[in-house]
Amino acid sequence: MTPEETAAEFVRRRRARNWAVFIALLGLVALFYFITLARRSTALAGIPLFPV
């Protein structure tokens, strides 16, 4: 492999890793959003989320 091919491969892998991190962060944001929606909807309805 030439140095140019090695550099191009590094850039390609870094770009793929950046997309993977971006998708993981979006997944976490969506998870927290839906958790918040569930907690607020049960609080508004007067239903305890975790009955004791």
CHARMM-style PDB file with segment names, atoms N, HN, CA, C and O in Angstrom:
ATOM      1  N   MET     1       0.837  -1.191   0.000  1.00  0.00      PROA
ATOM      2  CA  MET     1       0.000   0.000   0.000  1.00  0.00      PROA
ATOM      3  C   MET     1       0.875   1.246   0.000  1.00  0.00      PROA
ATOM      4  O   MET     1       1.893   1.323   0.688  1.00  0.00      PROA
ATOM      5  N   THR     2       0.448   2.199  -0.783  1.00  0.00      PROA
ATOM      6  HN  THR     2      -0.379   2.136  -1.342  1.00  0.00      PROA
ATOM      7  CA  THR     2       1.175   3.468  -0.805  1.00  0.00      PROA
ATOM      8  C   THR     2       0.715   4.336   0.352  1.00  0.00      PROA
ATOM      9  O   THR     2      -0.356   4.097   0.910  1.00  0.00      PROA
ATOM     10  N   PRO     3       1.489   5.323   0.720  1.00  0.00      PROA
ATOM     11  CA  PRO     3       1.059   6.222   1.812  1.00  0.00      PROA
ATOM     12  C   PRO     3      -0.266   6.928   1.517  1.00  0.00      PROA
ATOM     13  O   PRO     3      -1.048   7.200   2.428  1.00  0.00      PROA
ATOM     14  N   GLU     4      -0.511   7.223   0.233  1.00  0.00      PROA
ATOM     15  HN  GLU     4       0.124   7.002  -0.507  1.00  0.00      PROA
ATOM     16  CA  GLU     4      -1.779   7.871  -0.122  1.00  0.00      PROA
ATOM     17  C   GLU     4      -2.962   6.938   0.121  1.00  0.00      PROA
ATOM     18  O   GLU     4      -4.008   7.370   0.606  1.00  0.00      PROA
ATOM     19  N   GLU     5      -2.793   5.644  -0.221  1.00  0.00      PROA
ATOM     20  HN  GLU     5      -1.943   5.293  -0.615  1.00  0.00      PROA
ATOM     21  CA  GLU     5      -3.864   4.677   0.015  1.00  0.00      PROA
ATOM     22  C   GLU     5      -4.097   4.476   1.505  1.00  0.00      PROA
ATOM     23  O   GLU     5      -5.237   4.336   1.948  1.00  0.00      PROA
ATOM     24  N   THR     6      -3.012   4.462   2.278  1.00  0.00      PROA
ATOM     25  HN  THR     6      -2.086   4.575   1.918  1.00  0.00      PROA
ATOM     26  CA  THR     6      -3.134   4.304   3.720  1.00  0.00      PROA
ATOM     27  C   THR     6      -3.865   5.493   4.325  1.00  0.00      PROA
ATOM     28  O   THR     6      -4.720   5.313   5.192  1.00  0.00      PROA
ATOM     29  N   ALA     7      -3.546   6.695   3.887  1.00  0.00      PROA
ATOM     30  HN  ALA     7      -2.851   6.841   3.183  1.00  0.00      PROA
ATOM     31  CA  ALA     7      -4.208   7.900   4.384  1.00  0.00      PROA
ATOM     32  C   ALA     7      -5.676   7.905   3.987  1.00  0.00      PROA
ATOM     33  O   ALA     7      -6.534   8.278   4.788  1.00  0.00      PROA
ATOM     34  N   ALA     8      -5.972   7.495   2.766  1.00  0.00      PROA
ATOM     35  HN  ALA     8      -5.275   7.191   2.116  1.00  0.00      PROA
ATOM     36  CA  ALA     8      -7.361   7.452   2.311  1.00  0.00      PROA
ATOM     37  C   ALA     8      -8.161   6.435   3.119  1.00  0.00      PROA
ATOM     38  O   ALA     8      -9.318   6.680   3.462  1.00  0.00      PROA
ATOM     39  N   GLU     9      -7.543   5.294   3.420  1.00  0.00      PROA
ATOM     40  HN  GLU     9      -6.604   5.096   3.140  1.00  0.00      PROA
ATOM     41  CA  GLU     9      -8.221   4.271   4.224  1.00  0.00      PROA
ATOM     42  C   GLU     9      -8.484   4.786   5.636  1.00  0.00      PROA
ATOM     43  O   GLU     9      -9.546   4.532   6.206  1.00  0.00      PROA
ATOM     44  N   PHE    10      -7.514   5.510   6.201  1.00  0.00      PROA
ATOM     45  HN  PHE    10      -6.652   5.717   5.739  1.00  0.00      PROA
ATOM     46  CA  PHE    10      -7.686   6.086   7.539  1.00  0.00      PROA
ATOM     47  C   PHE    10      -8.850   7.073   7.559  1.00  0.00      PROA
ATOM     48  O   PHE    10      -9.662   7.061   8.484  1.00  0.00      PROA
ATOM     49  N   VAL    11      -8.929   7.915   6.552  1.00  0.00      PROA
ATOM     50  HN  VAL    11      -8.270   7.924   5.801  1.00  0.00      PROA
ATOM     51  CA  VAL    11     -10.014   8.906   6.477  1.00  0.00      PROA
ATOM     52  C   VAL    11     -11.358   8.200   6.318  1.00  0.00      PROA
ATOM     53  O   VAL    11     -12.349   8.598   6.930  1.00  0.00      PROA
ATOM     54  N   ARG    12     -11.388   7.156   5.499  1.00  0.00      PROA
ATOM     55  HN  ARG    12     -10.582   6.832   5.003  1.00  0.00      PROA
ATOM     56  CA  ARG    12     -12.641   6.422   5.282  1.00  0.00      PROA
ATOM     57  C   ARG    12     -13.105   5.759   6.587  1.00  0.00      PROA
ATOM     58  O   ARG    12     -14.289   5.804   6.921  1.00  0.00      PROA
ATOM     59  N   ARG    13     -12.174   5.149   7.318  1.00  0.00      PROA
ATOM     60  HN  ARG    13     -11.212   5.112   7.048  1.00  0.00      PROA
ATOM     61  CA  ARG    13     -12.544   4.513   8.588  1.00  0.00      PROA
ATOM     62  C   ARG    13     -12.975   5.533   9.634  1.00  0.00      PROA
ATOM     63  O   ARG    13     -13.905   5.288  10.402  1.00  0.00      PROA
ATOM     64  N   ARG    14     -12.297   6.678   9.662  1.00  0.00      PROA
ATOM     65  HN  ARG    14     -11.541   6.877   9.038  1.00  0.00      PROA
ATOM     66  CA  ARG    14     -12.668   7.713  10.629  1.00  0.00      PROA
ATOM     67  C   ARG    14     -14.066   8.248  10.324  1.00  0.00      PROA
ATOM     68  O   ARG    14     -14.852   8.493  11.239  1.00  0.00      PROA
ATOM     69  N   ARG    15     -14.375   8.429   9.046  1.00  0.00      PROA
ATOM     70  HN  ARG    15     -13.737   8.229   8.302  1.00  0.00      PROA
ATOM     71  CA  ARG    15     -15.704   8.905   8.669  1.00  0.00      PROA
ATOM     72  C   ARG    15     -16.779   7.892   9.067  1.00  0.00      PROA
ATOM     73  O   ARG    15     -17.837   8.275   9.565  1.00  0.00      PROA
ATOM     74  N   ALA    16     -16.514   6.615   8.853  1.00  0.00      PROA
ATOM     75  HN  ALA    16     -15.654   6.304   8.449  1.00  0.00      PROA
ATOM     76  CA  ALA    16     -17.467   5.569   9.233  1.00  0.00      PROA
ATOM     77  C   ALA    16     -17.658   5.546  10.751  1.00  0.00      PROA
ATOM     78  O   ALA    16     -18.780   5.386  11.233  1.00  0.00      PROA
ATOM     79  N   ARG    17     -16.564   5.705  11.507  1.00  0.00      PROA
ATOM     80  HN  ARG    17     -15.653   5.834  11.116  1.00  0.00      PROA
ATOM     81  CA  ARG    17     -16.661   5.728  12.966  1.00  0.00      PROA
ATOM     82  C   ARG    17     -17.451   6.943  13.441  1.00  0.00      PROA
ATOM     83  O   ARG    17     -18.240   6.846  14.382  1.00  0.00      PROA
ATOM     84  N   ASN    18     -17.240   8.083  12.792  1.00  0.00      PROA
ATOM     85  HN  ASN    18     -16.600   8.162  12.028  1.00  0.00      PROA
ATOM     86  CA  ASN    18     -17.994   9.281  13.163  1.00  0.00      PROA
ATOM     87  C   ASN    18     -19.492   9.081  12.944  1.00  0.00      PROA
ATOM     88  O   ASN    18     -20.297   9.511  13.771  1.00  0.00      PROA
ATOM     89  N   TRP    19     -19.871   8.443  11.856  1.00  0.00      PROA
ATOM     90  HN  TRP    19     -19.218   8.094  11.185  1.00  0.00      PROA
ATOM     91  CA  TRP    19     -21.293   8.178  11.609  1.00  0.00      PROA
ATOM     92  C   TRP    19     -21.862   7.225  12.658  1.00  0.00      PROA
ATOM     93  O   TRP    19     -22.998   7.389  13.105  1.00  0.00      PROA
ATOM     94  N   ALA    20     -21.069   6.233  13.045  1.00  0.00      PROA
ATOM     95  HN  ALA    20     -20.147   6.100  12.681  1.00  0.00      PROA
ATOM     96  CA  ALA    20     -21.534   5.280  14.060  1.00  0.00      PROA
ATOM     97  C   ALA    20     -21.763   5.985  15.396  1.00  0.00      PROA
ATOM     98  O   ALA    20     -22.754   5.713  16.073  1.00  0.00      PROA
ATOM     99  N   VAL    21     -20.869   6.875  15.778  1.00  0.00      PROA
ATOM    100  HN  VAL    21     -20.064   7.095  15.228  1.00  0.00      PROA
ATOM    101  CA  VAL    21     -21.036   7.624  17.022  1.00  0.00      PROA
ATOM    102  C   VAL    21     -22.247   8.538  16.932  1.00  0.00      PROA
ATOM    103  O   VAL    21     -23.002   8.667  17.896  1.00  0.00      PROA
ATOM    104  N   PHE    22     -22.436   9.169  15.790  1.00  0.00      PROA
ATOM    105  HN  PHE    22     -21.823   9.065  15.007  1.00  0.00      PROA
ATOM    106  CA  PHE    22     -23.580  10.050  15.584  1.00  0.00      PROA
ATOM    107  C   PHE    22     -24.901   9.286  15.729  1.00  0.00      PROA
ATOM    108  O   PHE    22     -25.832   9.768  16.373  1.00  0.00      PROA
ATOM    109  N   ILE    23     -24.977   8.108  15.136  1.00  0.00      PROA
ATOM    110  HN  ILE    23     -24.220   7.716  14.612  1.00  0.00      PROA
ATOM    111  CA  ILE    23     -26.199   7.294  15.214  1.00  0.00      PROA
ATOM    112  C   ILE    23     -26.439   6.824  16.648  1.00  0.00      PROA
ATOM    113  O   ILE    23     -27.581   6.788  17.108  1.00  0.00      PROA
ATOM    114  N   ALA    24     -25.371   6.466  17.352  1.00  0.00      PROA
ATOM    115  HN  ALA    24     -24.444   6.495  16.979  1.00  0.00      PROA
ATOM    116  CA  ALA    24     -25.513   6.047  18.753  1.00  0.00      PROA
ATOM    117  C   ALA    24     -26.031   7.205  19.613  1.00  0.00      PROA
ATOM    118  O   ALA    24     -26.889   7.004  20.472  1.00  0.00      PROA
ATOM    119  N   LEU    25     -25.515   8.405  19.384  1.00  0.00      PROA
ATOM    120  HN  LEU    25     -24.818   8.568  18.686  1.00  0.00      PROA
ATOM    121  CA  LEU    25     -25.993   9.569  20.138  1.00  0.00      PROA
ATOM    122  C   LEU    25     -27.456   9.869  19.835  1.00  0.00      PROA
ATOM    123  O   LEU    25     -28.224  10.194  20.741  1.00  0.00      PROA
ATOM    124  N   LEU    26     -27.844   9.763  18.576  1.00  0.00      PROA
ATOM    125  HN  LEU    26     -27.221   9.499  17.840  1.00  0.00      PROA
ATOM    126  CA  LEU    26     -29.257   9.972  18.225  1.00  0.00      PROA
ATOM    127  C   LEU    26     -30.146   8.940  18.908  1.00  0.00      PROA
ATOM    128  O   LEU    26     -31.247   9.262  19.355  1.00  0.00      PROA
ATOM    129  N   GLY    27     -29.671   7.706  18.989  1.00  0.00      PROA
ATOM    130  HN  GLY    27     -28.776   7.444  18.627  1.00  0.00      PROA
ATOM    131  CA  GLY    27     -30.425   6.665  19.678  1.00  0.00      PROA
ATOM    132  C   GLY    27     -30.612   6.991  21.160  1.00  0.00      PROA
ATOM    133  O   GLY    27     -31.695   6.792  21.709  1.00  0.00      PROA
ATOM    134  N   LEU    28     -29.565   7.487  21.799  1.00  0.00      PROA
ATOM    135  HN  LEU    28     -28.685   7.649  21.352  1.00  0.00      PROA
ATOM    136  CA  LEU    28     -29.679   7.865  23.208  1.00  0.00      PROA
ATOM    137  C   LEU    28     -30.639   9.030  23.399  1.00  0.00      PROA
ATOM    138  O   LEU    28     -31.425   9.040  24.346  1.00  0.00      PROA
ATOM    139  N   VAL    29     -30.578   9.998  22.516  1.00  0.00      PROA
ATOM    140  HN  VAL    29     -29.940   9.990  21.747  1.00  0.00      PROA
ATOM    141  CA  VAL    29     -31.497  11.138  22.597  1.00  0.00      PROA
ATOM    142  C   VAL    29     -32.932  10.654  22.470  1.00  0.00      PROA
ATOM    143  O   VAL    29     -33.798  11.075  23.237  1.00  0.00      PROA
ATOM    144  N   ALA    30     -33.194   9.776  21.511  1.00  0.00      PROA
ATOM    145  HN  ALA    30     -32.490   9.435  20.887  1.00  0.00      PROA
ATOM    146  CA  ALA    30     -34.547   9.247  21.326  1.00  0.00      PROA
ATOM    147  C   ALA    30     -34.986   8.449  22.556  1.00  0.00      PROA
ATOM    148  O   ALA    30     -36.137   8.554  22.981  1.00  0.00      PROA
ATOM    149  N   LEU    31     -34.086   7.660  23.124  1.00  0.00      PROA
ATOM    150  HN  LEU    31     -33.151   7.576  22.779  1.00  0.00      PROA
ATOM    151  CA  LEU    31     -34.414   6.881  24.314  1.00  0.00      PROA
ATOM    152  C   LEU    31     -34.812   7.786  25.472  1.00  0.00      PROA
ATOM    153  O   LEU    31     -35.843   7.557  26.106  1.00  0.00      PROA
ATOM    154  N   PHE    32     -34.008   8.815  25.758  1.00  0.00      PROA
ATOM    155  HN  PHE    32     -33.172   9.000  25.243  1.00  0.00      PROA
ATOM    156  CA  PHE    32     -34.332   9.732  26.844  1.00  0.00      PROA
ATOM    157  C   PHE    32     -35.623  10.494  26.567  1.00  0.00      PROA
ATOM    158  O   PHE    32     -36.388  10.774  27.490  1.00  0.00      PROA
ATOM    159  N   TYR    33     -35.867  10.830  25.308  1.00  0.00      PROA
ATOM    160  HN  TYR    33     -35.245  10.602  24.558  1.00  0.00      PROA
ATOM    161  CA  TYR    33     -37.089  11.535  24.940  1.00  0.00      PROA
ATOM    162  C   TYR    33     -38.321  10.676  25.250  1.00  0.00      PROA
ATOM    163  O   TYR    33     -39.284  11.156  25.847  1.00  0.00      PROA
ATOM    164  N   PHE    34     -38.281   9.412  24.843  1.00  0.00      PROA
ATOM    165  HN  PHE    34     -37.498   9.022  24.359  1.00  0.00      PROA
ATOM    166  CA  PHE    34     -39.435   8.542  25.075  1.00  0.00      PROA
ATOM    167  C   PHE    34     -39.600   8.208  26.553  1.00  0.00      PROA
ATOM    168  O   PHE    34     -40.726   8.064  27.030  1.00  0.00      PROA
ATOM    169  N   ILE    35     -38.505   8.085  27.278  1.00  0.00      PROA
ATOM    170  HN  ILE    35     -37.591   8.202  26.891  1.00  0.00      PROA
ATOM    171  CA  ILE    35     -38.608   7.874  28.721  1.00  0.00      PROA
ATOM    172  C   ILE    35     -39.282   9.079  29.375  1.00  0.00      PROA
ATOM    173  O   ILE    35     -40.148   8.924  30.234  1.00  0.00      PROA
ATOM    174  N   THR    36     -38.878  10.277  28.962  1.00  0.00      PROA
ATOM    175  HN  THR    36     -38.174  10.403  28.263  1.00  0.00      PROA
ATOM    176  CA  THR    36     -39.479  11.494  29.508  1.00  0.00      PROA
ATOM    177  C   THR    36     -40.958  11.574  29.164  1.00  0.00      PROA
ATOM    178  O   THR    36     -41.771  11.944  30.012  1.00  0.00      PROA
ATOM    179  N   LEU    37     -41.314  11.236  27.937  1.00  0.00      PROA
ATOM    180  HN  LEU    37     -40.654  10.936  27.248  1.00  0.00      PROA
ATOM    181  CA  LEU    37     -42.736  11.244  27.556  1.00  0.00      PROA
ATOM    182  C   LEU    37     -43.539  10.271  28.416  1.00  0.00      PROA
ATOM    183  O   LEU    37     -44.634  10.606  28.869  1.00  0.00      PROA
ATOM    184  N   ALA    38     -43.011   9.083  28.643  1.00  0.00      PROA
ATOM    185  HN  ALA    38     -42.122   8.811  28.275  1.00  0.00      PROA
ATOM    186  CA  ALA    38     -43.723   8.083  29.436  1.00  0.00      PROA
ATOM    187  C   ALA    38     -43.892   8.550  30.873  1.00  0.00      PROA
ATOM    188  O   ALA    38     -44.959   8.382  31.464  1.00  0.00      PROA
ATOM    189  N   ARG    39     -42.852   9.131  31.429  1.00  0.00      PROA
ATOM    190  HN  ARG    39     -41.985   9.268  30.949  1.00  0.00      PROA
ATOM    191  CA  ARG    39     -42.947   9.593  32.820  1.00  0.00      PROA
ATOM    192  C   ARG    39     -43.921  10.753  32.957  1.00  0.00      PROA
ATOM    193  O   ARG    39     -44.677  10.815  33.927  1.00  0.00      PROA
ATOM    194  N   ARG    40     -43.912  11.672  31.997  1.00  0.00      PROA
ATOM    195  HN  ARG    40     -43.298  11.621  31.209  1.00  0.00      PROA
ATOM    196  CA  ARG    40     -44.814  12.822  32.083  1.00  0.00      PROA
ATOM    197  C   ARG    40     -46.265  12.409  31.854  1.00  0.00      PROA
ATOM    198  O   ARG    40     -47.169  12.945  32.494  1.00  0.00      PROA
ATOM    199  N   SER    41     -46.492  11.467  30.950  1.00  0.00      PROA
ATOM    200  HN  SER    41     -45.757  11.032  30.429  1.00  0.00      PROA
ATOM    201  CA  SER    41     -47.877  11.070  30.675  1.00  0.00      PROA
ATOM    202  C   SER    41     -48.468  10.329  31.871  1.00  0.00      PROA
ATOM    203  O   SER    41     -49.647  10.506  32.176  1.00  0.00      PROA
ATOM    204  N   THR    42     -47.677   9.506  32.552  1.00  0.00      PROA
ATOM    205  HN  THR    42     -46.719   9.362  32.304  1.00  0.00      PROA
ATOM    206  CA  THR    42     -48.209   8.811  33.720  1.00  0.00      PROA
ATOM    207  C   THR    42     -48.376   9.778  34.888  1.00  0.00      PROA
ATOM    208  O   THR    42     -49.285   9.605  35.701  1.00  0.00      PROA
ATOM    209  N   ALA    43     -47.526  10.783  34.987  1.00  0.00      PROA
ATOM    210  HN  ALA    43     -46.788  10.923  34.328  1.00  0.00      PROA
ATOM    211  CA  ALA    43     -47.656  11.774  36.060  1.00  0.00      PROA
ATOM    212  C   ALA    43     -48.922  12.603  35.851  1.00  0.00      PROA
ATOM    213  O   ALA    43     -49.615  12.933  36.813  1.00  0.00      PROA
ATOM    214  N   LEU    44     -49.219  12.933  34.616  1.00  0.00      PROA
ATOM    215  HN  LEU    44     -48.657  12.665  33.834  1.00  0.00      PROA
ATOM    216  CA  LEU    44     -50.406  13.720  34.331  1.00  0.00      PROA
ATOM    217  C   LEU    44     -51.692  12.920  34.558  1.00  0.00      PROA
ATOM    218  O   LEU    44     -52.725  13.477  34.931  1.00  0.00      PROA
ATOM    219  N   ALA    45     -51.614  11.625  34.331  1.00  0.00      PROA
ATOM    220  HN  ALA    45     -50.775  11.173  34.028  1.00  0.00      PROA
ATOM    221  CA  ALA    45     -52.782  10.766  34.494  1.00  0.00      PROA
ATOM    222  C   ALA    45     -52.984  10.344  35.951  1.00  0.00      PROA
ATOM    223  O   ALA    45     -54.026   9.784  36.292  1.00  0.00      PROA
ATOM    224  N   GLY    46     -52.010  10.604  36.800  1.00  0.00      PROA
ATOM    225  HN  GLY    46     -51.164  11.059  36.522  1.00  0.00      PROA
ATOM    226  CA  GLY    46     -52.118  10.223  38.211  1.00  0.00      PROA
ATOM    227  C   GLY    46     -51.799   8.768  38.450  1.00  0.00      PROA
ATOM    228  O   GLY    46     -52.100   8.243  39.522  1.00  0.00      PROA
ATOM    229  N   ILE    47     -51.200   8.101  37.484  1.00  0.00      PROA
ATOM    230  HN  ILE    47     -50.955   8.527  36.614  1.00  0.00      PROA
ATOM    231  CA  ILE    47     -50.852   6.693  37.633  1.00  0.00      PROA
ATOM    232  C   ILE    47     -49.388   6.631  38.073  1.00  0.00      PROA
ATOM    233  O   ILE    47     -48.524   7.173  37.385  1.00  0.00      PROA
ATOM    234  N   PRO    48     -49.092   5.989  39.195  1.00  0.00      PROA
ATOM    235  CA  PRO    48     -47.684   5.903  39.598  1.00  0.00      PROA
ATOM    236  C   PRO    48     -46.900   5.009  38.643  1.00  0.00      PROA
ATOM    237  O   PRO    48     -47.359   3.932  38.264  1.00  0.00      PROA
ATOM    238  N   LEU    49     -45.732   5.462  38.267  1.00  0.00      PROA
ATOM    239  HN  LEU    49     -45.359   6.338  38.575  1.00  0.00      PROA
ATOM    240  CA  LEU    49     -44.903   4.697  37.336  1.00  0.00      PROA
ATOM    241  C   LEU    49     -44.310   3.479  38.023  1.00  0.00      PROA
ATOM    242  O   LEU    49     -44.240   2.401  37.432  1.00  0.00      PROA
ATOM    243  N   PHE    50     -43.880   3.648  39.280  1.00  0.00      PROA
ATOM    244  HN  PHE    50     -43.937   4.523  39.760  1.00  0.00      PROA
ATOM    245  CA  PHE    50     -43.317   2.557  40.061  1.00  0.00      PROA
ATOM    246  C   PHE    50     -44.109   2.453  41.364  1.00  0.00      PROA
ATOM    247  O   PHE    50     -43.756   3.098  42.352  1.00  0.00      PROA
ATOM    248  N   PRO    51     -45.158   1.662  41.378  1.00  0.00      PROA
ATOM    249  CA  PRO    51     -45.946   1.550  42.614  1.00  0.00      PROA
ATOM    250  C   PRO    51     -45.127   0.915  43.732  1.00  0.00      PROA
ATOM    251  O   PRO    51     -44.364  -0.027  43.517  1.00  0.00      PROA
ATOM    252  N   VAL    52     -45.308   1.456  44.921  1.00  0.00      PROA
ATOM    253  HN  VAL    52     -45.928   2.221  45.096  1.00  0.00      PROA
ATOM    254  CA  VAL    52     -44.522   0.965  46.056  1.00  0.00      PROA
ATOM    255  C   VAL    52     -45.400   0.137  46.979  1.00  0.00      PROA
ATOM    256  OT1 VAL    52     -44.925  -0.368  47.996  1.00  0.00      PROA
TER     257      VAL     52
END
